[in-house]
Amino acid sequence: MTTETGVVQRNVESVSGRPVAEETRSAMQAVAARFSRRSLYVGALGYVAVVAVTAVALPEARVLQLATALAYGLSILGLNLVSGYAGQISLGHSAFFGIGAYTSTILVTDHGWPLLATLPVGAVLGFVVGVIAGLPALRLKGHYLGLVTLSFAVVFPLIITHFPDLTGGVNGKLLQSAWVIPDGAPAFFTQTTINYLVVAVVTGIGLLVCRNLVRYGRSRTLIAIRDNEVAAATSGVHLAREKTIAFASSTAIAAIGGSLFAMVTGVVGPETFGIFLSIQLLTGLLIGGSGTLVGPIIGGLVLAFLPTLTADVVGGTGANMVYGALLVLLMFFMPLGIAGGGRGLLRQVSRWLEAKGRHRSTRRSVPRDTVGPTSQNPCI
């Protein structure tokens, strides 16, 4: 009798106790990790396929737009770290975008550096400036932080025009660099196509880095700061350090995007990196989807293609009005952004399918002789 009681106790413990809970939790974690890896592989293959097809099939003008869109998207991806996940408003990322652009242009044109070698230099410079600017600025929050970072976008063009011998002043500066195209290369293999492929590779690496940061790094800390700074500080989070690291990482990624932008356009000027660009980058983040990985890329595509689309359809001075109206409508009807709205729609569809599956399984599990008018129910 004692042996049977022990067997029953072990069975009950295995059904409702801690061992099964731990096994279930570990199994769920394994399934989630496997699903995450699978989604990563599928997303990477899809990204490579889209880049390859568009590089070959689209005309050169559209390829140039795509390269510009990805450069914008990478900078918005950096902005997403500090604004989307940490919840800190930044209106000065055009300055860090310009730091990367001017760093690459000066090193390539004046000192003969290889273009790709300038990318880490621009990233390091953007990170250092982000730390210096972020230490005092990030002690503020909300609209006050937005006003302080807005001053970066105001001051940067003035600094550029103050050193005309180095930066070209108000006239701008050309990035004099060209890729070596081998003899017998396909007709689509032009300078623009190579630029596009380089931008796509760097942007893909940036997406992977940000994914790892968000999934395995400081995402929970940043989200805790975004939701409630007081509660985060009470739980032991060093607010100034975490916000400064997030801001500096964001500015480094934005600087790389600026370097790629200079490579694609071939010219930089102070008027390009002013307040309007900062507002554009933030608008692209909101339209694409704040707090998502795909949203910044969608926002970059919107910033690169929507003005051209409205100009082709409307034309004249009314194109800018239509462009602005479309941006407002997108933000009004999709407050979570395109990626956020799509994610919510997929979640609702999955819940509906799950509920439908449970309903079918419940109907199949009920015996037929207990259903219908022939059932002997005393209440009828």
N, C-alpha and C positions, 0 to 999 in steps of 0.2 A: 504493500500500500504506500509505503514511503517512497519507493522507486517511482511509482506512477505519479505521485504528487510532485516529485522533482521534475519529471518529464513534462508535466502540465505547466509547472511554473516556468520552465525554460521556454516552452512553446509560447506561453503568454508574453514572456519578456521579449522573445524574438519577434512577436507580432506588434506589440504596442510599446516596447521599451526603447532604451537608448541605442542598443546595437543596431537595430533596424533603422532608426532615425539617422544614425551616422552613415550607414550603408546607403540609405536613400539619398542623403545629402551629397555624398561622394559620387554616387551614380549620376545625379543631376548635374553636378559640376563637370563630370566627364563628358556628359552629353552636350552641355553648353560649350565646353572647350572644343569638342569635335565640330559642333555647328559653327563656332566662330572661325575655326580654321577653314572649314569648307566655304563659308561666306567670303573669307579673305581670298581664297584661291579663285573662286568664281568672280569676285569683283576685280581682282588683278587681271585675270584673263579677259574679262569684258573691257577693261580699260585699255589693255594692249590692243585688242581687236579694233576698238573704236578709233584709237590713234592711228593705227596702221591703215585702216580703210579711208579715213578722212585725209590722211597725208597723200594717198594715191588718187582718190576719186575726186576730191574737191578742187576747184580752181585756186590759183595762187592767192588771190585776194581773200578768199574765205579761209585759207590756211593761215594767212597773216592775222585775220581776226581771231581765229582759234588760239593762236599763240599768245596774242594779247589777252584773250579771255583767261587763259591758264595763268599768265603772270599776275593778272588781277586776282584770280582765284587763290593763288598761293599767298598773296598778301592778306586777303580776307581770311584765309585759314589761320594766319598768325593772329589777326584781330579777334578771331573766334576764341582763341585761348583765353584772352583777358576779358573780353566782353561777353562771349557766349557761355563760357564755363565759370569764370570767376565773377562775372556780373559787374565788372568795372567799366564805366563808359570812357572810351578813348576817342577823341576827335582830332588826334594829332598824328595818326599813322601815315599820313602823306609825307611827313618829314622823314620818317624812317624809310619809307619807300624811296624817297629821293636820295637819302644817304647811300643806299645800295646802288642806285642808278649812277650817281656821280662818282662813287668809288670805282666802279667798273670802267666807266668812261675815261676817267683820268688815268688809271693804271694801264689801260689798253692803248689809248691814243698817245699819251705823253711818255710812257715808259715801256711800251712794247710787251706788256704782259699777255700771256694766253688768256683768252676770255674766261675759260672755266676756272683758272687759278684765281680769278678775282672774286669768285662767289664766296669762298670761305672768309676772305678778307672783309668783304662787305657785311657778312653775317656777324663776324666778331666785332666790327665797328658798331653795327647796329645794336648788338647785345650790350656793349660797354656804355654807349650813349643811353640805352634804355635803362640800365642800372642807375646811371648818374641822374637821369631825369626822373626815374621812377621813385627813388628814395624819398625825396620831399613831396612829390605829387601824390603818391599813393597813401599818404597819411590822411588824405581827404577821401570822400566818397560821394557817389551820386552826381548831381549836377555840378557841384563844385569841382570834382575831378574832371568832368567834361570840359569845363571852362579853362582849367589849367592846361590840359592837354591840347585844347584848341590853340593856345598860344604857341605851341610848337609849330603848328601849321602856318601860323602868321609870321613867325620869326624866320623860319627856314628859307623862304625865298629872298628875304632881305640879306641874310648871310651869304647866300649864293651870289647875289649881285654885288656884294661888297668886295669880292675877290675875283675880278674879271680875268686876271692873268691865269688863274688856276681853273676857274669854272666856265669861262667864256662870258660871264656877266649876263646881261639881258638878252644877248644874241644866242645864248645856248652853246652847246658843244657837241661835235659829232663824235660818234664812236666808230673809229676807223678800224674795222676788223672784217675779215672774210674767211669763210671755211674753204679748205682745199677740196675741190670736187675732182675725183679721179676721171681719167679718160674712159669713155665708153659707159658712163653712168646713165641710168634711165633718164628720160626727159623730165619726169616729175622731181628728180633729185636736184633741187635748186637751193640757193642760199636760204630762201624763206622756209622751205621744207625742212632743212637741217635745223634751222632755228626752232621750228615747231617741235621737232623730235627731241631736241635738247630740253626745251621748256617742259615738254610732256614727261620726260624722264625725271627731271628735277622735281616737278610737281608731284609725280607719283611717289618719289622718295619722301617728300614732305607729308603727303597723306599717310604714308606708313608710319613715319615718326610720330605724327600727331595722334594716330590711332593707338600706338603703343603708350604714348603719354596719357591719353585719356583712359585707356582700358587698364593698364598696369601701373600707371604712375600716380600723379597727383590729382586725378579727376575728383575723387571724393572730397579731398581737402578743398579744392577750388569750389566745388558745388556747395560745400558747407559754408564757405565764406560768402558765396553769392546769396544763399538762403537766409543766413542769420550770422552776422559777424560776431555779435556778442556771445551767442551760443558756441560758435567755433572757437573763440578765444577762451571761453570757459573750459572747453574740452581739451585745451592744451595746444591749439594751433597758433603758431607764431604768425600773426597776420601780416606784419610788415615784410617779413622774409618771404612768405609764400606769395604775396601779391607782387613783390619786386621780381622774384624769379619768373613768375608767369608773365609779367609785363616785359621783362627783358627777353625772354624766349619768343614772345610775340613780335617784338621789334626786330629780332634777328631774322625771323622768317619773313617779315615784311621787307627787310632789306634785301634778302635773296630775290624776292619777287620784283623789287625795283631793279636789280641787276639784270634779270631776265627781260624786263620791260625795255631797258636801254638796249639790250642786244637785239630785240625784235624791231624796235622803232628806228634805231641807229642814230638818235639825236635826243638830247635832254635840254630842258630849259626851265628856268625858275617858275614860270607861270604854270607849268604842268603839275607842280607838287605843292599847290596851295590848299586853301580851305575847301575848295570845291571837290578836290580829289578825296579829302578825308570824309566829306559827307557822302561821296559816291561809294567809298569802301564800306562805310557803315550801312548805307542803304542796301548795298549788295548782300551784306551779311543778314540783314533783316528779311530781305526778299527770298534769299536762298534758304535760310533756316538757321537761326542761331542755336548753338549747342549741338550741331550735327556735323558729321565729317563731309558729307556730300554737299551740304548747303552752300559752303563758300565757293565751290566750283560752279554750282548753278548760278550763284550771284555774279561770278565773273563772266559767265556766258551772257547773262542778262545785260550787264554793263557794256559788253563789247558789241552785242548784236542788236539790242533793242533800239539804240539811237539810229543805226543804219536802216533798220526796218521801218521806223517811223518816217525817216527822211525819204525813203523810196516810195512809201505809200502816200504820205501827206505832202511832203515837200514844202519849201519855203520856210517862213518864220513860224508857221503853225506846227512844224514838226517837234520843236522843243516843248511846246505846250502839250501836245499829245503824249510825248515821252514822259513828261512829269505827271500827267494825269494817269497814265498806265501804271507808273510806279506807285502812286497813291492807291489806286484800285487794287493792285496786287497786295499791298500791305494791309488794306482794309478787309478784303475778303479772305486773305490767308494770313492771319496774324502770327501763326507759327512758322511762316515761310513755306516755300514749295516743298522742301524736303521734310519739314515738320508735319505739314498737312498730309503728305504722302505716307509718312510713317504712321500717323494716326488712322488714316484710311485702311492701311494694311492691318493694323491692330484690330480695328472693328471687324474687318472681314474674317480674320483668324478667329476672333471670338464667336462670330456667327457660325462659322464652320464647326467649331468645337461644340457649341451648343446644339447644333443640328446633329452632330455625331452622337452626342450623349442621348438625345431624344430617340434616335434610331436604336441605339443599344438598349435603352430602357424598354422600348416596344417589343424588341426581340426577346428580352428576358422574361416577359410576362406570359404565363401559360395561356393557351387559347381558350381553355374551358372556363377561365375566370373572367373572360372579357365578353361583353355583348349582352343582349337581352336574355340569354338563357342562363346566365349566372344566378345562383341561388343566394341572393342578397336579401336579408330580412328587412332591410330598410326600404325596399322597393315594394 
